[in-house]
């Protein structure tokens, strides 16, 4: 029992349901981490292609099998007309509106991408983009509702 006495014990239980806000934040944080890794890899001159497990069907036998497949990550940044680097934050297929009428962050060059993505990650953790995520989520849902009709 002396080993357990060194630990701080609590009566907390894991919640059964995680709020929608927290789920959306987690989704955006996963995508931001991928974008950060992609930017870091490009700055170091290497490629970044994470692997995901996919269920595939064998062409001849029809047997289903699980394979690890490299996934292409599309960068959220591009070079503008004046040579500046522009970064848009995406939730699903929608760009987040970061301020009224503004959906991109302008950077002087690509070397600042990693640090800006880290700042955005911090802002998401603090809940600063919750309203923008909520709006983008609503737009995505509307798109699915019109397709179902």
MOKARA-V743584 format. One record per residue. N is the residue number from 1. RES is the residue in three letters. BURIAL is b if it has 9 or more other C-alpha atoms within 8 Angstrom, else e. Layout:
# MOKARA-V743584
n	res	burial
N	RES	BURIAL
N	RES	BURIAL
This chain:
# MOKARA-V743584
n	res	burial
1	UNK	e
2	UNK	e
3	UNK	e
4	UNK	e
5	UNK	e
6	UNK	e
7	UNK	e
8	UNK	e
9	UNK	e
10	UNK	e
11	UNK	e
12	UNK	e
13	UNK	e
14	UNK	e
15	UNK	e
16	UNK	e
17	UNK	e
18	UNK	e
19	UNK	e
20	UNK	e
21	UNK	e
22	UNK	e
23	UNK	b
24	UNK	b
25	UNK	b
26	UNK	e
27	UNK	e
28	UNK	b
29	UNK	b
30	UNK	e
31	UNK	e
32	UNK	b
33	UNK	e
34	UNK	b
35	UNK	b
36	UNK	b
37	UNK	b
38	UNK	b
39	UNK	b
40	UNK	b
41	UNK	b
42	UNK	b
43	UNK	b
44	UNK	e
45	UNK	e
46	UNK	e
47	UNK	e
48	UNK	b
49	UNK	e
50	UNK	e
51	UNK	e
52	UNK	e
53	UNK	e
54	UNK	e
55	UNK	e
56	UNK	e
57	UNK	e
58	UNK	b
59	UNK	e
60	UNK	e
61	UNK	e
62	UNK	e
63	UNK	e
64	UNK	e
65	UNK	e
66	UNK	e
67	UNK	e
68	UNK	e
69	UNK	e
70	UNK	e
71	UNK	e
72	UNK	e
73	UNK	b
74	UNK	e
75	UNK	e
76	UNK	b
77	UNK	e
78	UNK	e
79	UNK	e
80	UNK	e
81	UNK	e
82	UNK	e
83	UNK	e
84	UNK	b
85	UNK	b
86	UNK	b
87	UNK	b
88	UNK	b
89	UNK	b
90	UNK	b
91	UNK	b
92	UNK	e
93	UNK	e
94	UNK	b
95	UNK	b
96	UNK	b
97	UNK	b
98	UNK	b
99	UNK	e
100	UNK	e
101	UNK	e
102	UNK	e
103	UNK	b
104	UNK	b
105	UNK	e
106	UNK	e
107	UNK	b
108	UNK	e
109	UNK	e
110	UNK	e
111	UNK	e
112	UNK	b
113	UNK	b
114	UNK	b
115	UNK	e
116	UNK	e
117	UNK	b
118	UNK	b
119	UNK	e
120	UNK	e
121	UNK	b
122	UNK	e
123	UNK	b
124	UNK	b
125	UNK	e
126	UNK	e
127	UNK	e
128	UNK	e
129	UNK	b
130	UNK	b
131	UNK	e
132	UNK	b
133	UNK	b
134	UNK	b
135	UNK	e
136	UNK	b
137	UNK	b
138	UNK	e
139	UNK	b
140	UNK	b
141	UNK	e
142	UNK	e
143	UNK	e
144	UNK	e
145	UNK	e
146	UNK	e
147	UNK	e
148	UNK	e
149	UNK	e
